[in-house]
Amino acid sequence: MFSTFGKNVFLAVVEDITTDLDLLHPDELLLGERFNSTKRCEDFFRGRIAARRALSVAGCQASFPLLIGESGEPLWPETIAGSISHSSAVAVAAVASKCHMPLLGIDLQTIITIERAVKLLGRIASDSERAWVNADPVNVGLRSTAIFSLKEAAYKMLFPGVTEEEHLRFSDIEIHFEGEHPRFARLERTLAARAEDCYLEGFLSRGAVFPVNLEQRDSLLLSAMWIDNVRVTLAR
């Protein structure tokens, strides 16, 4: 369905959970059952099944549970960078070895209406991002969703690598475009790396750029943002 990253990253998509619940660790089943709504429980199970499929393709035998951190984030193995997202009864997970890609983030969104887009843009977009959206009046909903989704992917990418004191904002990332397509994302302020990820400091400075990608399938839009080790090395 999606092929956002290319080599070294393994992607899995899940819609039907009825035949794959046996893939889940017992602790994951217990976590899912604690949610107050059936939808949240099913979303959680889809995401964890997608994660386990992606880990399996990557050659990682996931005999451990993928638990939930204090902020709701999935707790990946130390050697794995990963991200999970879901929308409209579809879940996507992406994983990579940190030796290839120390940070990555994905986000899946259902394309919003023009009415919702108008309300959203004032809260999340810079002047240049709004100009890109408004340059194509027919696709205001699609382009607004792209801006929002890319910034959500940025949050998921950056969150595991920065200190707890950092409060990430939509304005911290600006998306730059070339014609109809996003070209890269630029960090608008310097972020503090976690002590254990100090090697990322050079790439969390204001002005750092990150590769991005978008893929549309029907009414769904999948965005991706990542840091790879080659770019981190060059940024030191």
N, C-alpha and C positions, 0 to 999 in steps of 0.2 A: 504493500500500500504506500509506504513512504521509504525514501532512500536518502535521507538528508545529509549524512556526514561523509559517506564514502568509506575507504578502507580504514582499518583499525578501530572502527566503532561498530557496535552490533546493536541492531534495532529490532524490536519485536512489537507487534500490534495485536491486541486482544479485543474481541467483541463479545463472544459467547463464553461465559464462565462455567456453564453447566457440566462440561466434560473434562475440565482441567483443574477442579478444586483439589484433586489428589496431588497436584504439584506443590501445594503450599505446605509449609512447615506447620506443625500443630500450634506453635506460638502465634503464627500469623492468623490462623483461623480464630484463635481466641481474641486477638486484637480486633479483627473485623467484626466479630459478634458483639463487641462492646459499643459499637456506634448506635446512635439513637434512631437512625432511619435506615430503611432497606436500601435506599439509593446510595448513601454513604458507604454502607457495608459492601455493596456490589462494586462501587468504584474502587474501594480499597483492594478487594480481591482481584479485580481486573488488572490494576496496577502492579500488584505483587506477582500475578501470573506472568504478565508481560516481562517483568524484571527477571524472573526465573528463566523464562525462555531466552531472553537476551544473554544472560549469564551462561546458560548452557551452550549457546552458539559460540560464545567467546571462549569456551573451554574451561569455565569455572564451575566446578561441582559444588553447587550451593546446598550443602547439608545443614547450613546454619539459617536461623530466621533473619529476615530483613525487618528489623524493629523500627520504631518511630522515635525520633529525637524530641527534645523539649519544645522545639518550634514546629513540630509536625513533619520534619524532613525524614526521608528514609535513611537508615544508618547502613551504609555500604561497607564492605570489607576494606581494610586499610589500603590495599593495592588497587582498588577499583574506583573510578570516577563514574557516577551514574546520575540519571535523572528520570523521573516519571511524570507523566501528565495524562489527564483524561478529560473528555468532553463528549456529551451526547452518546453515552453508553459505549464509548471507544476509549481504550487506554493504550498509551505508547510508552515504552521504556527504551532508554539508550544507555549502553555501558561501554567503557573502554579501560584498558590498562593505564594507570597513571604514568607509566613510563613513556607512553605515547601522548596522552592527553590528560594533564592533571586536573583540569576543571572543564565541565561541560554542563549545559542546561538546555532543556527542551520545553516547549509549551504548546499545548493543543487547544485551539479555540474554535467555537462555532462562529462563523462570520456574522457580525452584528448588523442591525438595520441602520439606515441613515439617521433616523431619529436618535437612536442610542449613541451613534458615533458623534453627533454634535455635542452631546452632553459629556462624553468621555474625553474628547480632544482637549477641552479647556483644562482638564485636570492632569493629563499625562504628557502632553506634547509640547515641544519647543516651537518657536515661531517657524523655523525652517521645516520642521516635521509637519506642522499644520499646512504650510505652503505646498508641500509635496502631496498631501492628502487632497487639498482643494484644487490641485491642478488637474484632477480627473473627477469631475462631478458625478459621473456615472458610477464610479467605484469608491465612493467615499466610505461606505461600510467596510469593504474589503481592505482598503488602505488603512483605515483607522484600526481595524482588527490587527493588521500587520504590525503597526506601531506598538499597540498594547502587548501583543503576544511576544514580540522581540524583547521588550523590556521585562516581561515576566521571565523569559528564558535567561536574560541577563541576571536577574535576581537569583534564580536557581543555580546559575553557574557560579556567581560570586559568593553566595552565602557560605558555602563550606570552607572557603579560603580566607575569609576576613574575620577580624576579632568580633566578639560579642558586643563591643561598644559601638560598632558601626551600625547605623540605621540607614539602610539603603533606600533611596528615593527614586522616583521616576526620572527626575532631573539629573541623576548621576550618570545616565547613559543617553547619548544622542545618536540617533540612527542617521547615517549618511547614505544618499541614494545616487544611482546612476540611471537616469531615465526612469523606467517603470520599476526597477528592482533595487532592493537594499544592497549597498556595496560593502559597508562595514559599520561597526558600532564604535563610538569613541567614549572613553571614560572622562567625565567632566570634573572629577576631583580625585585626589589621591586617597586611597584606602589603605588601612593598616592590615597587614597579613597576620594570620595566626602564627604563633611562635613556631609550631611544628611545620608550617608551610612558608618559612621565611624566604625560601628560594623564589617565591612568587613576587616579592616586594618590587622588583624592578618592572614588573608587568602590571602593577596595580597603581601606577602613578598617573596623574592627570595627563591626558593626551594619548594614553595607550589605546591601541585599536585592537578589535577582536573580529575574527571572521564570523559571518552570519549566513543563514540560509532560510528560505521559506519554500514550503511546498503546499499546494492546495489540492485537496481531493473532495470534489463535490462541495458541500457546505462547511468542510473542516479545513483549518489552516494550521499547519505544523511549522513552528519556528525553532531554530537551533542557533546556539552561540557557544563558542568554545575557545580554550587556550590549548595550543599544542606545544610540545617541548622544544621544537625547533624555534618557534617564535619567542618562547620564554628565554631561551639561550641568547638569541639576538638582542633581546631587550635588556639584558644585564649590563 
